Amino acid sequence: MTETTRAEALFASDLQPSDRPTPAQVARAIRASLLSRGGARGCAAVLAAEYGEHPEAAAIRMRWALELLTPDAVPALAA
């Protein structure tokens, strides 16, 4: 599974930043999201819809998802 697919699935999941999820919870949320949304395309559709309706909130949520999946890469992008 690609990092993009994992990020989209995490974005589309019910997990919230306030949950302060563990790696195991993140993995479970990704699997559950892929199953409940009909796979990677379903998660991508949720992502696209959210960016269309609430672009600012969607950007914040995607940044959170990426930080959970690649914590070392995100600060380097901001530098």
RODO-726431 format. One record per residue (C-alpha): residue number from 1; residue in three letters; x, y, z. Coordinates in nm, 2 decimals, m for minus. Example, Ala and Ser with C-alpha at 12.3 -4.5 7.8 and 13.67 -1.06 7.14 Angstrom:
REM residues 2
    k    r       X       Y       Z
    1  ala    1.23   m0.45    0.78
    2  ser    1.37   m0.11    0.71
This chain:
REM residues 79
    k    r       X       Y       Z
    1  met    0.00    0.00    0.00
    2  thr    0.14    0.34   m0.09
    3  glu    0.19    0.62    0.15
    4  thr   m0.07    0.82   m0.04
    5  thr   m0.33    0.55    0.00
    6  arg   m0.26    0.52    0.37
    7  ala   m0.28    0.90    0.41
    8  glu   m0.61    0.92    0.22
    9  ala   m0.76    0.63    0.42
   10  leu   m0.65    0.80    0.75
   11  phe   m0.80    1.13    0.63
   12  ala   m1.13    0.95    0.56
   13  ser   m1.13    0.76    0.89
   14  asp   m1.32    0.84    1.21
   15  leu   m1.00    0.89    1.40
   16  gln   m0.95    1.24    1.54
   17  pro   m0.64    1.44    1.62
   18  ser   m0.78    1.48    1.98
   19  asp   m0.76    1.10    2.01
   20  arg   m0.38    1.12    2.01
   21  pro   m0.37    0.78    1.84
   22  thr   m0.11    0.52    1.88
   23  pro    0.05    0.35    1.58
   24  ala   m0.17    0.05    1.64
   25  gln   m0.48    0.27    1.64
   26  val   m0.37    0.44    1.32
   27  ala   m0.32    0.11    1.15
   28  arg   m0.66   m0.01    1.26
   29  ala   m0.82    0.31    1.15
   30  ile   m0.66    0.28    0.80
   31  arg   m0.78   m0.07    0.76
   32  ala   m1.13    0.01    0.88
   33  ser   m1.15    0.32    0.66
   34  leu   m1.05    0.12    0.35
   35  leu   m1.31   m0.15    0.43
   36  ser   m1.59    0.09    0.51
   37  arg   m1.53    0.32    0.21
   38  gly   m1.49    0.05   m0.05
   39  gly   m1.11    0.07   m0.09
   40  ala   m0.86    0.33   m0.19
   41  arg   m1.10    0.50   m0.45
   42  gly   m1.37    0.55   m0.19
   43  cys   m1.12    0.71    0.05
   44  ala   m0.99    0.93   m0.23
   45  ala   m1.35    1.03   m0.31
   46  val   m1.41    1.14    0.06
   47  leu   m1.08    1.34    0.04
   48  ala   m1.18    1.51   m0.28
   49  ala   m1.53    1.60   m0.15
   50  glu   m1.39    1.74    0.17
   51  tyr   m1.14    1.96   m0.02
   52  gly   m1.42    2.08   m0.24
   53  glu   m1.65    2.17    0.05
   54  his   m1.41    2.26    0.33
   55  pro   m1.06    2.33    0.18
   56  glu   m0.91    2.49    0.49
   57  ala   m1.02    2.21    0.73
   58  ala   m0.93    1.94    0.48
   59  ala   m0.57    2.08    0.45
   60  ile   m0.53    2.08    0.82
   61  arg   m0.66    1.72    0.85
   62  met   m0.44    1.60    0.56
   63  arg   m0.13    1.76    0.73
   64  trp   m0.23    1.57    1.05
   65  ala   m0.26    1.24    0.86
   66  leu    0.08    1.30    0.69
   67  glu    0.24    1.39    1.02
   68  leu    0.12    1.06    1.18
   69  leu    0.25    0.86    0.88
   70  thr    0.58    1.04    0.82
   71  pro    0.66    1.25    1.13
   72  asp    1.02    1.32    1.01
   73  ala    0.93    1.44    0.66
   74  val    0.68    1.71    0.74
   75  pro    0.90    1.95    0.93
   76  ala    1.16    1.93    0.65
   77  leu    0.89    2.05    0.41
   78  ala    0.81    2.35    0.62
   79  ala    1.18    2.45    0.65
